[in-house]
């Protein structure tokens, strides 16, 4: 066989692969009627081949990657292709293929260190409500598939998202999702591609919880929890701080909450010392909303440091990773959420900032305000931590805190080997002064009797 013939055969073989499987012959061998323009017996009846769900999945994944990298026409083109032509009349196979694509991407995401709430947070920031709701269903299906082989922290996040299987698992989920939302299959495929386009480009993160299927329920590393009664009192203090119109009162209540939580943490540390309990550290992620995400991350870092935790900011994603002992992380997260509310309210109360020439300086003012607020809050929380325990306890307390600090540093080093320190510029002196004043108005000297009241 000549080289030219081999090349022609190879080209025909590639063409057949691109067209997909050849449809079965109809079996019809009779003659055609007068005037028939059919080309032959095989043209008399050519049924559409049943599309392989895997082919649909690959088509959707390719469209998602194209969409993610700037091809705005990819999603609509592929959705139209999968609901017409060779795929017409095969909605079940198409919906099944969409489910395969979503399951595959979710599995990759969990292996890459993402958690259910992380996936939900990034999706709601980059897409609208429809893909975000579809993601919750994907998470519910994934969790149901693994049953009890799910880490307790993972299961808690699934409950937090209220991710439950509401559909008949004997039928493809996407078909039922479309029915529930009054959409046709083409629209459902567009939403699928939009969700996949968000997820397929996400980077790998340090793994902090075992993915589904790799751990039994309740297998999380042991963490200390804040006592329920203490937690209720702290939440009450922070709720009052968030609701008051007086900055001085808000800051005093926040400091009181911090001192109360620190005292509780130190008391638990003393119990650890007495029982010679092994110190552990874990990690969590705190997502921040725009605007001024970088400035807000400084407030999170200040609160984390005051509570013996380390922090790493992911500016392109919009969250802060926290590393510390379980109770310290819980304290940090609770106080951060409250102080972010208070800082935002105090910042907005300053109003818009306009120069004499009429130019707006509001953004630089607020950026500087939040950085100054974070700096001063960190100083005040450090002071509250010092007051939270009696110096006579140091002989027992300091060794266990030293062990805890060492474990936190070791965990941090194992999870984050390539971090860099970043500074934020302050370009508005008025904003700096206003932010520091907002965090410095209250008298934070609180007595033990006041804390226990």
N, C-alpha and C positions, 0 to 999 in steps of 0.2 A: 504494500500500500504506500502510495506516495505521501510525501510530507504534506502536500496541499490537501489531500483527502483526509488525512488525520486531523488537520486543523479544522476542516469543515465539519467532521463528525463531532469534534470537541465543542465547536460552537453550537451545533444543534443540541448536544447534551446539556450545555449550560442554558440554552433557551428553554428546554423542557423543564429544567429545575426551577427557572424563574416563573414559568407558567403554573407550576404545581402539578399534582397527580392528574393523569389522563382520565376523563370520565369513562365509565363502563359503556360498552357497546349496547345499543338498544335491542339487538337480536333481530330486527326487522330486515327481511330479505326480499320482499315482494317488489313488483314493479310499481312505478309511480304513475299517477294519473296524468291525463293530458294537460299540457301546459305547466307541469310541475317544474319549478326552477331549482329544486334541491340538487345539491352537488353529489349526493350519493345516499345509500341507505343509512349511514351513520349520522347524516344531517337531519334525518326525519324526526328524531327525538333525542335531544341531548340534555339530560337532567343536570342540574347544578351539582357539582361535587360537594359533599359535606365538608366544610372547612375544619381543619384540625384546630382545636382550641389553642394548642401551642403556637400555631401560626398566627392566630389572632393576638395572643400575648406578645409575641415578638414584634408584631406590627405596632401595637400600642406602645411598647417600650421604645422602639425606634422613634416613633412620633414624639414621645415625651422628651427624649434626648434632643431631638431637633428643636422642639419648642423651647427647651431650657437654654439652648445656645443661640436663640435669636430668630428661628424660623417661625414666624407668627401664623403661617398658613398650614403648618404640618398637622395640627390637631384637627382642624375642620376637614382637611383632605382625607385623613385616615378614617375619621368618623363616618364621612360620606361613603368611603370605599367599603367599610365594614357593614353598611346597612343597604347596599345595593349591589348590582352586578352579580358576581359569582357568590357573594355572601347573602343575597336576597333570600328570604324565607328560612333563614337559619339563625333566628335570634337566640335560641338556647345555646348553640355552640359559641356564638359571639360573646354572650354574657358570661359563659363559662371561661372563655379565654381571658376576659377582663379580670375575672376573679383570680386566675392563675398569675397574671402580671402583678396585681396588687399584693397577693400573698408572697410572691417572690421578692418584691422590693421591700416589703415589711420585714421579711426574714433577714435580708441583707442589712437593713437598718439596725435591727436588734443586735446582730453580730458585730456591728460597728460601734456599739456603745450607746446608742440612743434608747431612751425610755419612752413609754407611751405619752406622758405629759410633754416631754421635749418635742416629739413629733407633732403633737397638737399645737403647741405654742408656735413653732416655726411655720406651720401650715396656716394658722389663722393670721399670721403677720404677712404672709406672701400670697395668699389666695383668699377667695371670698368664702361665704358660709357653706356653699354646696360641697366643695372639695373637703372642707374641714369636717363637715358632718359625715361624709363618706369615709374619711379616715377613722372616725370613731367606730364605725361599723367594722372596718378592717381589723381594728384592734380587738373588738368584741369577738369576731370570728376566730382570730388567732388565739386568743386566750381560751376560748371554748375548746379549741382543737387540742390544747395541751392539758386541759383539766387541772389536776392538782400539782402537776410538775411546773409550778410557777412560784417564784420567790415572793415572799410576803410583801415586800416593798413594791414589787411589780403589780401584784394583785391590788394593793391599795391605790395605785395610780389608775388602774382600770376602773375601780369603783369611783374614784374621784371624777373621772370623765363620764360616769354613768354609761359605760360601754356595755350594752347587753344585746344578746341575739334576739331580735324581735321578729325575724323573718323565718319562713319555712326552709330549713336547711336542706330539704329534698329538692329544692329548685334553685337555680342560679340567683345569687343575691342581687346582682345588678338589675335584673328584670324587675324584681320586687321593689328595689330602691326607686326605679323609674316610676313604677305605678304609684308608690307612696307620695312622690313629689310631683305628680302630674306631668311627667316628662316622657318623651319618646326615647327609643334606644339610642338614636344619634346624639341627643342631648346628654344622655347618661355617659356615652363614650367620651364626649368632650370634657365632662367633669372628671372622668377617670384619667384622661391624659393630663389635665391641669394638675391633678393631685400627684400623678407620677412625676411630672416635670419638676415639682417642688422637691420630691424625695430623692430622685436619682442623683442629684448633684451634691447632696449633703456630705460633709467630711466625716472622717472617723473621729470618734471621741474616746477618751479613756473609759473603760468599762467599770461601772460602779455597782451594777446589779447583774446577777446571772440572767442570761436571756431565757425565755420560756423554753421548756423542754429539757433544760440542763440542770435544774435544781428543784427540790421538793419544796412545797409550800412551807413557809416558816424557816427557811434556811438562811435568812439574812444574818450578817454578822451581828452579834448582840450589841444593842445600843441602849444607853440610859434614856429614860423618858422623864419628862417633867411631871411631877405629881399633879393629879387632876385638880385638886383643890387650889394648889398654887397657880396652876395654869388659868383657872377661872378668875382668880383675883387679878392676875396680870392682865388678862384680856379685858377685865372690867376697867382697870386703870388706863389701858391704852384706848379703850372705847371712849372714855371721858376725855382723854387728851385729843382724840380726833374730832370730838364734837364741840369742844369749847371754842369760843371766839377770842379768847385771851391767850396770846402766845406764851406769856409767863406761866400761866396755869398748865398749859399743854406740856411745856418743857419740864416743869416740876413733876407732873404725873408720869411722864416718860422716864425721867431719872429714877423715880420711885419704883417703877416697874423693873427697870434694869437692876437696881440694887436688890430688889426682892428676888429676881431670878438668879443673880449671881450668888446671893447668900444660899439659896436652895442648891445651886450647883456645887458650892464649896462643901455644904453639909453632906451631899452625896459623895463627894470626893473623899471626905473623911471616912465614910462608911466603906468605900473601896479600900482605903488604907488599912482599916481595921480587919477587913476580910482578906486582905492581900489579893484583891481581884485584879486580873490581867487587864491592862488598859488597851482600848481599841480605838480606831479612828475609821471614819467612813466619809462619804462625799455626797453632796446634793447640789442641785442647780437652781439658781434663782433667776427667773426671767424678768427683764425690765422693759417697760413700754416707752416708746418715743413720746416727746422729744427729750433731748439732753441725756441720752443713755449713758454716755461716757462720764458725765458729771455725776449722775446717779450711782454709777459703779463705785465712785470714790466714797460715797456714803456707806454703801454695802461693805467696802473694804475696811472702813473705820470701825463699823459695828462688829465686823468679824474679828478684827484684831483685839478689840476690847473684850471679846468673849473667847479668846484663846484659839481662834480658827485662822486658817490661811484662805486666801481667795485668789482666783484667776479670772480675768475678764476676757470674754470672747466678743470683741467689738463687731465683727462681721455677722455674728449670729444674734447677739443681744442678750446674753446671759452671763452671770457670774457663777463660776464653780466654787463651792465652799468645801473645805476639808477640815474635819475636826471630830471631836468626841460627840456622840449622838445628842446628848442633852445640850451641849454648847451650840450645836448646829440648830437645834430647835429654838433655842433662845435667840440666836442671831436672826433666823428667818422671821420669827414673830416680831421682834423689835424693828427689823428693817421695814417690813410692810407698813407698820404704824408710822415710823418716822418719815417714810417717803410721802405718806399722805400729809403729814404735818408740814414737811418742807415745801411741798408743792403749794399748799394753801398759803403759807407765809410768803412764798415767792410771788404768787399771783396777786396777793394783797398789795404788793409794792406797785402794781400797775405798770402801764407801758412806759418806756423810757425814750424820750425824744430829745435830741440835741437842739441847741439854739437855732441851728440852721434848718431844723425840721427833719433831720435824718433819724431813723429808728436805731436805737441802741438796745432794744429790748432783749434780743438774743444773747448778746455778749454780757449784758447785765445779769440775766438769769443763769447763764453758764457759770459766771464768776460767783454768783450768789450760792449756787448749789455746792460748788467746790469749797467755799468758805464755811458754809453750814456743815459740810461733812467733816472738815478739819476740826472745827470747834466741838462738834458733837463727839468726835473721837476722844478729844481731851477730857470732856466731861464724863464720858462713860468709863474712861480709865480711872478717873477720880472715884466714881461710884463703885468700881470693882475693888479699889483699895479699902473702901469703907465697909465692904460687904462681909468681912470676916475679922474676927478678933486676933490681934497679933500673937496672943498666947497659943493660938492654934497652929501657928506656922511650923512648929517642930514636926507635926504630923502631916500637915497639909502640903508643905512645899515638896517633899519627896514624891508624892503621888502626882502633883501637878507637873513636876519635872519629867516623870515617866510619860505622862500623857503628852506633854509637849514633844518629847522625843518620838513617840509613835506618830503624832501628827506630821512631824517633819519627814519621817521616813515614808509615810504614806504619800505625802506631797511629792517627794523626790521620785517615788516609783511611778506616780501617775503623770507627772509633768516634768519632762527632762529638758524641754526647750522653751522655757518662758523667758520673757524679757520685761524689765521694769519700764513703765511708761509714765510720763508726767503730763499733766494737762495745763495748758497755758491759761493765765488769768489776765484778761485784757481790759477789764472794767473795774476800776477801783471802787466806784460807788456800789457796784454789785457785791464786791468782796466785803466791804464794810457792812452792808445791809445783811448779808448772809451770816456773817459772824455775829452781828448784833442779835439776829433772830435766834441764834443758838446760845446766846450768852445772857439773856435777860433774866432767867430764873435763878433763884437761890437754890442750889442743888444740895445744900448741906442738910441731910436728912438723918434724924436720929433713929436708933433701932426701934424704939417704941412706936415711932410714926410708921415704920415699915410694917410692923406686926399688927397695926390697928385694923 
